[in-house]
Amino acid sequence: MYQKIDQKIWVAGVYKNSSFQPTKFKWQDRELKITEVTLHSDFKDGQVKKRCYSVISGQEVYRLEFNRENETWYLREIWVD
């Protein structure tokens, strides 16, 4: 099940085939390398456009969210067994 985190994070990435691909993020003074993007999806929260990414770093699965209006990133959830 996913554990809610909802904390602002810093994300770096590259543009590949005209699409942004996150490659690493910083959370709680740790820099985590993203080894795989398993899913990305665009959605609206009211009138605000957002993009959600499910990513793998090490053995952990994270859900990242990008607010396209104010260009901020959040770590929304971590998968825990």
PyRosetta script that sets phi, psi and omega in degrees:
from pyrosetta import init, pose_from_sequence

init()
pose = pose_from_sequence("MYQKIDQKIWVAGVYKNSSFQPTKFKWQDRELKITEVTLHSDFKDGQVKKRCYSVISGQEVYRLEFNRENETWYLREIWVD")
pose.set_psi(1, 157.4)
pose.set_omega(1, 179.5)
pose.set_phi(2, -87.6)
pose.set_psi(2, 139.5)
pose.set_omega(2, 174.7)
pose.set_phi(3, -104.6)
pose.set_psi(3, 126.0)
pose.set_omega(3, -179.6)
pose.set_phi(4, -69.9)
pose.set_psi(4, 137.4)
pose.set_omega(4, 177.2)
pose.set_phi(5, -118.8)
pose.set_psi(5, -54.5)
pose.set_omega(5, 178.3)
pose.set_phi(6, 52.0)
pose.set_psi(6, 55.6)
pose.set_omega(6, 177.3)
pose.set_phi(7, -122.8)
pose.set_psi(7, 143.4)
pose.set_omega(7, 178.2)
pose.set_phi(8, -68.6)
pose.set_psi(8, 138.3)
pose.set_omega(8, -179.0)
pose.set_phi(9, -134.6)
pose.set_psi(9, 171.3)
pose.set_omega(9, 174.4)
pose.set_phi(10, -109.2)
pose.set_psi(10, 135.8)
pose.set_omega(10, -177.8)
pose.set_phi(11, -130.8)
pose.set_psi(11, 139.7)
pose.set_omega(11, 173.6)
pose.set_phi(12, -122.5)
pose.set_psi(12, 152.9)
pose.set_omega(12, 179.8)
pose.set_phi(13, -170.2)
pose.set_psi(13, -169.5)
pose.set_omega(13, -178.9)
pose.set_phi(14, -133.2)
pose.set_psi(14, 158.3)
pose.set_omega(14, 172.3)
pose.set_phi(15, -94.0)
pose.set_psi(15, 125.7)
pose.set_omega(15, -178.5)
pose.set_phi(16, -132.9)
pose.set_psi(16, 123.1)
pose.set_omega(16, -177.9)
pose.set_phi(17, 53.5)
pose.set_psi(17, 45.3)
pose.set_omega(17, 178.7)
pose.set_phi(18, 63.8)
pose.set_psi(18, 21.1)
pose.set_omega(18, -179.9)
pose.set_phi(19, -134.5)
pose.set_psi(19, 139.0)
pose.set_omega(19, 179.5)
pose.set_phi(20, -73.9)
pose.set_psi(20, 132.8)
pose.set_omega(20, 176.7)
pose.set_phi(21, -122.3)
pose.set_psi(21, 112.3)
pose.set_omega(21, 177.3)
pose.set_phi(22, -66.8)
pose.set_psi(22, 139.5)
pose.set_omega(22, -179.5)
pose.set_phi(23, -115.7)
pose.set_psi(23, -22.8)
pose.set_omega(23, 177.2)
pose.set_phi(24, -162.1)
pose.set_psi(24, 159.9)
pose.set_omega(24, 175.2)
pose.set_phi(25, -146.2)
pose.set_psi(25, 156.9)
pose.set_omega(25, -178.7)
pose.set_phi(26, -113.5)
pose.set_psi(26, 126.8)
pose.set_omega(26, -179.4)
pose.set_phi(27, -146.1)
pose.set_psi(27, 129.7)
pose.set_omega(27, 179.7)
pose.set_phi(28, 51.6)
pose.set_psi(28, 49.4)
pose.set_omega(28, 178.5)
pose.set_phi(29, 61.2)
pose.set_psi(29, 18.6)
pose.set_omega(29, 174.9)
pose.set_phi(30, -117.5)
pose.set_psi(30, 138.8)
pose.set_omega(30, 175.1)
pose.set_phi(31, -102.4)
pose.set_psi(31, 118.9)
pose.set_omega(31, -175.1)
pose.set_phi(32, -108.6)
pose.set_psi(32, 124.7)
pose.set_omega(32, 178.7)
pose.set_phi(33, -83.2)
pose.set_psi(33, 130.3)
pose.set_omega(33, 178.6)
pose.set_phi(34, -86.6)
pose.set_psi(34, 120.3)
pose.set_omega(34, -179.4)
pose.set_phi(35, -93.1)
pose.set_psi(35, -22.0)
pose.set_omega(35, 179.6)
pose.set_phi(36, -157.8)
pose.set_psi(36, 138.6)
pose.set_omega(36, 169.8)
pose.set_phi(37, -100.8)
pose.set_psi(37, 113.7)
pose.set_omega(37, -175.6)
pose.set_phi(38, -90.3)
pose.set_psi(38, -21.2)
pose.set_omega(38, -177.8)
pose.set_phi(39, -163.0)
pose.set_psi(39, 143.2)
pose.set_omega(39, 166.6)
pose.set_phi(40, -141.2)
pose.set_psi(40, 143.9)
pose.set_omega(40, -173.6)
pose.set_phi(41, -148.9)
pose.set_psi(41, 136.6)
pose.set_omega(41, 174.9)
pose.set_phi(42, -93.5)
pose.set_psi(42, 143.4)
pose.set_omega(42, 177.0)
pose.set_phi(43, -154.8)
pose.set_psi(43, 169.2)
pose.set_omega(43, 176.7)
pose.set_phi(44, -115.4)
pose.set_psi(44, 137.9)
pose.set_omega(44, 172.6)
pose.set_phi(45, -112.3)
pose.set_psi(45, 92.5)
pose.set_omega(45, -169.1)
pose.set_phi(46, 70.3)
pose.set_psi(46, -120.3)
pose.set_omega(46, 177.0)
pose.set_phi(47, -98.5)
pose.set_psi(47, -1.2)
pose.set_omega(47, -176.4)
pose.set_phi(48, -87.9)
pose.set_psi(48, 123.2)
pose.set_omega(48, 177.1)
pose.set_phi(49, -80.8)
pose.set_psi(49, 134.1)
pose.set_omega(49, 179.7)
pose.set_phi(50, -136.1)
pose.set_psi(50, 161.0)
pose.set_omega(50, 176.2)
pose.set_phi(51, -132.3)
pose.set_psi(51, 132.6)
pose.set_omega(51, -180.0)
pose.set_phi(52, -109.6)
pose.set_psi(52, 138.3)
pose.set_omega(52, 176.4)
pose.set_phi(53, -124.7)
pose.set_psi(53, 134.0)
pose.set_omega(53, 167.1)
pose.set_phi(54, -102.0)
pose.set_psi(54, 124.7)
pose.set_omega(54, -174.8)
pose.set_phi(55, -133.0)
pose.set_psi(55, 157.9)
pose.set_omega(55, 176.2)
pose.set_phi(56, -114.9)
pose.set_psi(56, 133.5)
pose.set_omega(56, 173.2)
pose.set_phi(57, -134.4)
pose.set_psi(57, 115.8)
pose.set_omega(57, -174.6)
pose.set_phi(58, 65.2)
pose.set_psi(58, -123.1)
pose.set_omega(58, 178.7)
pose.set_phi(59, -104.1)
pose.set_psi(59, 7.0)
pose.set_omega(59, -174.8)
pose.set_phi(60, -104.9)
pose.set_psi(60, 148.5)
pose.set_omega(60, 175.3)
pose.set_phi(61, -112.1)
pose.set_psi(61, 130.4)
pose.set_omega(61, -177.3)
pose.set_phi(62, -124.6)
pose.set_psi(62, 150.7)
pose.set_omega(62, 171.1)
pose.set_phi(63, -112.1)
pose.set_psi(63, 118.8)
pose.set_omega(63, 178.6)
pose.set_phi(64, -108.4)
pose.set_psi(64, 148.5)
pose.set_omega(64, 179.4)
pose.set_phi(65, -132.7)
pose.set_psi(65, 132.4)
pose.set_omega(65, 178.4)
pose.set_phi(66, -111.3)
pose.set_psi(66, 121.9)
pose.set_omega(66, 176.1)
pose.set_phi(67, -86.8)
pose.set_psi(67, 109.6)
pose.set_omega(67, -174.2)
pose.set_phi(68, -74.3)
pose.set_psi(68, -15.7)
pose.set_omega(68, 179.4)
pose.set_phi(69, -78.5)
pose.set_psi(69, -49.6)
pose.set_omega(69, -178.5)
pose.set_phi(70, -108.2)
pose.set_psi(70, 6.8)
pose.set_omega(70, 175.1)
pose.set_phi(71, 54.1)
pose.set_psi(71, 50.0)
pose.set_omega(71, 176.1)
pose.set_phi(72, -118.0)
pose.set_psi(72, 151.4)
pose.set_omega(72, -179.6)
pose.set_phi(73, -112.1)
pose.set_psi(73, 145.8)
pose.set_omega(73, 176.5)
pose.set_phi(74, -135.8)
pose.set_psi(74, 141.9)
pose.set_omega(74, 167.2)
pose.set_phi(75, -89.1)
pose.set_psi(75, 111.4)
pose.set_omega(75, -176.5)
pose.set_phi(76, -87.9)
pose.set_psi(76, -43.3)
pose.set_omega(76, -173.1)
pose.set_phi(77, -151.3)
pose.set_psi(77, 156.5)
pose.set_omega(77, 171.8)
pose.set_phi(78, -128.5)
pose.set_psi(78, 137.3)
pose.set_omega(78, 177.3)
pose.set_phi(79, -77.4)
pose.set_psi(79, 126.5)
pose.set_omega(79, 175.5)
pose.set_phi(80, -126.4)
pose.set_psi(80, 142.0)
pose.set_omega(80, 178.7)
pose.set_phi(81, -80.7)
pose.dump_pdb("model.pdb")
